[in-house]
Amino acid sequence: MRMRNRAPSTTCACTRAPRAQAFPGQPFQAELQTVLGLHSHPREPREPAVAALARREPSQDARPPLLQDLFVIVHAAAWAQRAPRVTAAYRVRLHGNAQCRQGKMFCMPYEWADVSSWLGGSMVSLSPRQLVVAFNACEEVLGRDWIERVRGQFQGGQGASVTLSVANVGARLILLRPAKGFDALAARLRADNVAAFSELMAAYLCVRGTESVELEFEEPVAVGERIRRPDFRLRAPHEEWTYVEVAAPERSDATKHAAVVMQALCDAISGLPSHATLEVSLLCVPEDLEARGIAERALQLAAEGRPVEEEFEGRAIIAAHMGTPGLIEGGRCRERIGPALAISQFFVTEGKPDKHVVVRVPVSDLRAVEALEREARQLPKTAPAIVMLDVNSVPSAIREWPPLLVRRFQPGINTRISATCLFMSASSGTADGEAIVPETKVLPNPHAALRAPPWLLSRVEGSSGMPLGAELPV
């Protein structure tokens, strides 16, 4: 990983050494070891050593080529007992190869002060300890660059949504990383492979809250005359393997259009006054002219400064000043619009949530049969098998797909499928703050040749409504 050079304040930029140079036993290495406590000089104060290293001129020492782009943070608190004279934190930047001898990058772990700066005053359901542990799991498996890419996708880089986007992935990594074959999945996650994140979520829903469950990713199995690699398999002690195939149907053209309209409307109403909230629930996807009228009316209601909910020309339900800045009620107008896509923007002033806007758009997308039968072809007939469908991009699926899928469970077709599970997740307000909460729907196949283990179906169904990461130690 190549980092940009930064102006040195308490940092040290050392000149690049030729790559062919061996790891030198120079004063630079000895001094660095002194600072980090790799060996000790009892009579030599540590603070001057740290300060000298921070002030070092680029030309003084050759750079160890095995330590390129390596960040080492020396925290004062960590050295309080061994080095009471160290009263500041020094960051030492060493240019060279991003890999150390063991093929790992050394980075100081996240602490609560680091993670709390992401929240910007927002409240989330996870405890400080849970957040820190989850962030460090992401850093260890996916790297700091991945975490910063996620942060860059959110305006302002602060708030509950961006924090939970990292923490919830970390919660899944903690649970699944001991599994056989996880390294290949982790490589796909680092490359932002969408299917890999669906597989990560599916496996997490299957094993969270369980003990002694064996999990393996992409193990080969005979399917007819071919060898296939289902996404993962799992089993409890003394059970046979259950194979799972995961799919994430893409958005339809209508859903993509709805997302574009939703984003444009969200941007149009983001100029609401301070300490205000606006939530617009569209009853249908509006045309451009209709969307402008909705935005103008929403801003008018926000400017009045009083709580009000109004249905505007049969096109949208506008709620102004009906909520608390930074806290979203997930079920607003659900009975009117049904499953919906939603987008939000939060605004933080002096570290506290100041205002927010939310836009919801109803969508409908029916592609259940195609997704089910495409994945079924990857599963064996000699063991229980489940198809799990990530329907985050098809919000209507949880409600509309079950009847279509159940009709495909017949005595003569799809008997290799023991069950189908639909899953998605969405932001929801809780008593402790914002959380990402999964919703699942399990459909057992009454005509299956082999039944899925009851504990597995119960575990997936039981995950519905339980905030992601809630199982981490508090």
C-alpha positions in Angstrom: 0.0 0.0 0.0 1.6 3.3 -1.1 0.8 6.3 1.1 1.2 9.9 0.1 4.0 11.9 1.8 2.8 14.2 4.5 4.4 17.3 5.9 6.5 16.1 8.9 5.4 17.5 12.3 6.0 14.8 14.8 6.7 12.4 11.9 9.9 11.2 10.4 10.3 10.6 6.6 13.3 8.6 5.8 14.9 8.3 2.4 14.3 5.3 0.2 16.9 2.7 0.2 17.6 0.5 -2.8 15.4 -2.6 -2.8 18.4 -4.9 -3.1 19.8 -3.7 0.2 19.7 -6.2 3.1 17.9 -5.4 6.3 20.7 -3.3 8.0 22.0 -3.5 11.5 22.4 0.3 11.7 21.8 2.9 14.5 18.4 3.5 12.9 17.3 0.0 13.6 18.8 0.0 17.1 17.1 3.3 17.9 13.8 2.2 16.6 14.0 -1.0 18.7 14.8 1.2 21.7 11.7 3.3 21.2 9.4 0.3 20.7 10.9 -1.6 23.6 12.2 -4.5 21.5 15.4 -4.3 23.6 16.1 -2.0 26.5 18.8 0.5 27.5 18.0 1.0 31.2 20.3 4.0 31.6 19.1 5.8 28.5 15.9 7.9 28.8 13.3 6.8 26.2 11.9 10.3 25.6 15.1 11.7 23.9 15.3 8.5 21.8 11.7 9.0 20.6 12.2 12.7 20.0 15.4 12.1 18.1 13.8 9.6 15.9 10.9 12.0 15.2 13.4 14.8 14.3 15.7 12.6 12.1 16.6 14.1 8.8 15.9 12.0 5.7 19.5 11.7 4.8 20.8 10.3 8.1 19.9 6.6 7.7 19.3 4.1 5.0 15.8 2.8 5.1 15.0 -0.9 5.8 13.3 -2.0 2.6 11.1 -4.4 4.5 9.3 -1.6 6.3 7.9 0.5 3.5 4.7 2.5 4.3 4.7 1.1 7.8 3.0 3.2 10.5 4.1 2.8 14.1 2.3 4.7 16.7 4.0 5.1 20.1 1.2 6.0 22.6 2.2 7.7 25.8 -0.4 5.8 27.8 1.0 2.4 26.7 4.5 3.3 27.9 3.4 5.0 31.2 4.9 2.3 33.5 8.1 1.6 31.5 8.8 5.1 30.2 7.2 7.8 32.4 9.1 10.5 30.7 7.3 9.9 27.4 4.5 12.5 27.5 3.4 12.6 23.8 2.4 10.3 21.0 4.8 10.1 18.2 4.1 8.7 14.7 7.0 7.4 12.9 6.6 6.8 9.1 9.0 4.3 7.6 9.1 4.1 3.8 9.7 0.7 2.2 7.8 -2.5 1.4 4.3 -2.7 2.9 4.9 -6.2 4.1 7.0 -7.3 7.0 8.8 -10.6 7.3 5.7 -12.5 8.2 3.7 -11.0 5.4 1.6 -8.8 7.7 1.4 -5.1 8.1 1.9 -3.7 11.6 -0.7 -1.1 12.6 -1.6 0.1 16.0 -5.1 -1.0 16.8 -8.1 1.3 17.0 -9.0 2.7 20.3 -12.2 4.2 21.6 -11.0 7.8 20.9 -10.5 6.8 17.2 -13.9 5.2 16.8 -15.8 7.8 18.7 -14.6 10.4 16.2 -16.5 8.5 13.5 -19.8 8.8 15.4 -19.8 12.6 15.5 -22.1 12.6 18.4 -24.5 10.0 17.0 -25.8 7.1 19.1 -25.6 3.5 18.1 -26.8 0.3 19.8 -23.3 -1.3 20.0 -21.2 -0.5 23.1 -17.8 1.2 22.8 -16.0 -2.2 23.4 -18.1 -3.9 20.7 -17.3 -1.1 18.2 -13.5 -1.1 19.0 -13.3 -4.9 18.7 -15.2 -4.8 15.4 -13.1 -2.0 13.9 -9.9 -3.9 14.7 -11.3 -7.1 13.1 -11.9 -5.1 9.9 -8.4 -3.6 10.1 -6.8 -7.0 10.6 -8.7 -8.8 7.8 -9.5 -6.1 5.3 -6.9 -3.3 6.0 -7.1 0.4 6.8 -7.4 1.3 3.2 -10.7 -0.6 3.0 -12.0 1.1 6.1 -11.1 4.5 4.7 -12.8 3.7 1.4 -16.0 3.0 3.3 -15.7 6.3 5.1 -15.2 8.1 1.8 -18.6 6.8 0.6 -20.5 8.9 3.2 -20.8 12.6 3.1 -18.8 14.1 6.0 -17.4 10.7 7.0 -19.2 10.8 10.3 -22.4 9.5 11.8 -24.1 6.3 12.8 -24.5 4.9 9.3 -20.8 5.1 8.4 -19.7 3.7 11.8 -22.1 0.8 11.6 -21.1 0.0 8.0 -17.6 -0.9 9.3 -18.6 -2.3 12.7 -21.2 -4.7 11.3 -18.7 -6.1 8.8 -16.2 -6.5 11.7 -18.8 -8.4 13.7 -19.2 -10.9 10.9 -15.5 -11.3 10.4 -14.9 -12.1 14.1 -17.4 -14.9 14.0 -16.4 -16.4 10.6 -12.6 -16.0 10.3 -11.7 -19.3 12.0 -13.6 -21.2 9.2 -11.7 -23.3 6.7 -11.4 -21.5 3.4 -12.0 -18.0 4.9 -8.8 -16.6 3.4 -10.1 -16.9 -0.1 -13.4 -15.1 0.9 -11.4 -12.4 2.7 -9.4 -11.7 -0.5 -12.7 -11.2 -2.4 -14.0 -8.9 0.4 -10.9 -6.8 0.1 -11.6 -6.4 -3.6 -15.1 -5.2 -2.7 -16.7 -8.2 -4.4 -20.5 -7.7 -3.9 -21.2 -11.5 -3.9 -18.6 -12.1 -1.2 -20.3 -9.7 1.2 -23.6 -11.5 0.6 -21.9 -14.9 1.4 -20.4 -13.3 4.5 -23.8 -12.2 5.7 -25.5 -15.5 4.9 -22.9 -17.5 6.8 -23.1 -15.1 9.7 -26.9 -15.6 10.0 -26.4 -19.3 10.0 -23.9 -19.6 12.8 -24.4 -16.5 15.1 -25.5 -17.6 18.5 -24.5 -21.2 18.0 -21.6 -23.3 19.4 -19.6 -26.1 18.0 -20.8 -25.6 14.4 -18.3 -26.5 11.8 -18.1 -24.1 8.8 -16.2 -24.4 5.6 -16.2 -22.1 2.5 -16.1 -23.4 -1.1 -15.4 -27.0 -0.5 -15.7 -29.2 -3.6 -18.6 -31.6 -3.9 -19.9 -33.9 -6.7 -23.0 -32.6 -8.4 -23.9 -35.2 -11.0 -20.8 -35.8 -13.1 -19.2 -32.4 -12.2 -17.4 -31.0 -9.3 -19.0 -27.9 -7.9 -18.0 -25.6 -5.1 -21.1 -24.3 -3.2 -20.5 -21.1 -1.3 -20.2 -22.8 2.1 -21.2 -25.8 4.1 -21.8 -26.3 7.8 -22.8 -29.0 10.3 -23.3 -29.5 14.0 -21.5 -32.4 15.8 -22.5 -35.8 14.5 -24.4 -34.4 11.6 -23.9 -34.6 7.8 -22.9 -31.5 5.9 -25.6 -29.0 4.8 -24.6 -27.1 1.6 -25.6 -23.5 1.1 -25.6 -21.4 -2.1 -26.0 -17.7 -1.9 -27.3 -15.2 -4.5 -27.8 -11.5 -4.6 -30.3 -10.5 -7.3 -29.3 -7.2 -8.9 -31.7 -4.3 -9.0 -34.1 -4.0 -11.9 -34.1 -1.0 -14.1 -37.2 0.3 -12.3 -35.4 0.0 -9.0 -32.3 1.8 -10.3 -34.5 4.6 -11.6 -36.2 4.9 -8.2 -32.8 5.1 -6.5 -31.7 8.0 -8.8 -35.0 9.9 -8.1 -34.6 9.3 -4.4 -31.0 10.7 -4.3 -32.0 13.8 -6.3 -34.9 14.5 -4.0 -32.7 14.0 -0.9 -30.2 16.5 -2.2 -33.0 19.0 -3.0 -34.3 19.1 0.5 -31.0 19.0 2.3 -31.1 22.8 2.7 -33.6 22.5 5.6 -33.1 24.7 8.7 -30.9 23.8 11.6 -32.5 21.5 14.3 -35.1 20.3 11.7 -35.9 16.8 10.4 -37.6 16.0 7.1 -38.9 12.5 6.1 -40.5 12.1 2.7 -42.3 8.9 1.9 -43.1 8.7 -1.8 -46.3 6.9 -2.7 -45.0 6.3 -6.2 -41.9 7.2 -8.2 -42.4 10.8 -9.3 -41.5 12.5 -12.6 -38.9 15.3 -12.4 -41.5 18.1 -12.2 -43.5 16.3 -9.5 -40.3 15.7 -7.5 -39.5 19.5 -7.6 -43.0 20.3 -6.3 -42.5 17.7 -3.4 -39.1 19.2 -2.5 -40.5 22.8 -2.4 -43.4 21.8 -0.2 -41.2 19.8 2.1 -38.9 22.8 2.6 -41.9 25.1 3.3 -43.1 22.7 6.1 -39.6 22.5 7.5 -39.4 26.4 7.6 -42.6 26.6 9.6 -40.8 25.0 12.6 -43.7 22.9 13.9 -44.3 19.2 13.9 -46.6 18.3 10.9 -47.3 15.3 8.7 -49.0 16.0 5.4 -50.0 14.0 2.3 -49.0 16.1 -0.7 -51.2 15.8 -3.8 -51.4 12.0 -3.5 -47.7 11.7 -4.4 -45.9 11.8 -1.0 -46.3 11.9 2.7 -44.1 14.6 4.2 -43.2 14.6 7.9 -41.5 17.7 9.2 -40.1 18.1 12.7 -41.6 14.7 13.6 -38.3 13.1 14.8 -35.1 13.7 16.6 -32.1 14.7 14.5 -29.9 11.7 14.0 -32.5 9.1 15.0 -34.6 7.5 12.2 -37.8 5.6 12.8 -37.7 2.7 10.4 -41.4 1.9 10.3 -42.8 5.3 9.3 -45.6 5.0 6.7 -44.8 1.4 6.2 -48.5 0.5 6.1 -49.0 2.9 3.2 -46.0 2.3 1.0 -45.0 -1.2 1.9 -41.4 -2.3 1.4 -39.2 0.6 0.3 -35.7 1.8 -0.6 -34.6 4.5 1.7 -31.7 7.1 1.7 -30.8 9.5 4.4 -28.4 12.4 5.0 -27.2 13.5 8.5 -25.7 16.9 9.3 -23.5 17.3 12.4 -22.7 20.6 14.1 -20.0 20.9 16.8 -19.9 17.1 17.0 -23.7 16.7 17.6 -26.5 15.7 15.2 -28.1 18.9 13.9 -30.6 17.8 11.3 -31.4 15.0 8.9 -33.4 14.2 5.8 -34.9 10.8 4.8 -36.5 9.8 1.5 -38.3 6.5 0.9 -39.4 5.1 -2.4 -41.7 2.0 -2.9 -40.3 -0.6 -5.2 -41.6 -4.0 -6.6 -39.4 -6.5 -8.3 -40.2 -10.2 -9.0 -37.4 -12.5 -10.1 -37.8 -15.3 -7.5 -38.0 -18.3 -9.7 -35.0 -17.5 -11.9 -32.8 -16.9 -8.8 -33.9 -20.0 -7.1 -33.4 -22.4 -10.0 -30.1 -20.9 -11.1 -28.6 -21.5 -7.6 -30.1 -25.0 -7.2 -28.0 -26.3 -10.1 -24.9 -25.7 -7.9 -26.1 -28.0 -5.1 -25.7 -31.7 -4.6 -28.6 -34.2 -4.4 -26.8 -36.3 -1.8 -26.9 -33.9 1.2 -29.3 -31.2 2.6 -29.0 -28.0 0.6 -30.3 -24.5 1.1 -30.5 -21.5 -1.2 -30.1 -18.1 0.5 -31.2 -15.0 -1.4 -29.8 -11.6 -0.3 -32.7 -9.3 -1.3 -31.3 -6.0 -0.1 -31.6 -4.6 -3.6 -35.1 -6.1 -3.9 -36.9 -4.8 -0.8 -40.3 -6.1 -1.9 -39.0 -9.7 -2.0 -39.5 -10.5 1.7 -43.2 -9.9 1.2 -43.8 -10.8 -2.4 -41.5 -13.6 -3.2 -42.5 -16.3 -0.7 -45.7 -17.3 -2.6 -43.8 -17.5 -5.8 -41.0 -19.6 -4.3 -43.4 -22.0 -2.5 -45.1 -22.8 -5.8 -41.8 -24.0 -7.1 -41.6 -26.6 -4.4 -43.3 -29.6 -6.1 -42.9 -33.4 -5.8 -41.2 -33.5 -9.2 -39.1 -30.3 -9.2 -36.5 -28.7 -7.0 -36.5 -31.6 -4.5 -32.8 -31.1 -3.9 -33.5 -27.8 -2.2 -34.3 -28.4 1.5 -35.3 -24.8 2.1 -35.0 -21.3 0.8 -34.1 -18.3 3.0 -34.6 -14.6 2.1 -32.6 -12.1 4.0 -32.0 -8.3 4.1 -31.0 -5.7 6.6 -31.9 -2.1 7.3 -31.2 0.7 9.7 -33.6 0.9 12.7 -33.8 3.0 15.8 -33.5 1.2 19.1 -33.5 2.4 22.7 -29.7 2.4 22.7 -29.3 4.2 19.3 -29.3 3.3 15.7 -28.7 -0.3 14.7 -28.6 -2.4 11.5 -31.2 -5.1 11.9 -31.6 -8.1 9.7 -35.0 -9.4 8.4 -35.2 -13.1 7.4 -37.9 -15.3 5.9 -37.4 -19.1 5.9 -39.3 -21.3 3.5 -38.9 -25.1 4.1 -39.5 -27.3 1.1 -42.2 -29.8 2.0 -41.2 -32.0 -0.9 -37.4 -32.0 -0.3 -35.6 -35.3 -0.7 -33.5 -34.4 2.4 -34.5 -32.1 5.2 -32.4 -29.2 6.5 -31.4 -29.4 10.2 -34.1 -27.8 12.3 -31.6 -25.9 14.4 -30.2 -24.3 11.3 -33.5 -23.0 10.0 -34.4 -21.9 13.5 -31.1 -20.0 13.8 -31.6 -18.1 10.6 -35.2 -17.3 11.4 -34.2 -16.3 15.0 -31.7 -13.7 13.7 -34.6 -11.6 12.3 -34.9 -8.5 14.4 -31.6 -9.0 16.3 -29.2 -6.1 15.7 -26.0 -7.1 13.9 -23.1 -7.4 16.3 -25.3 -7.8 19.4 -23.6 -11.1 20.2 -20.2 -9.5 20.7 -19.0 -9.2 24.4 -20.2 -5.9 25.9 
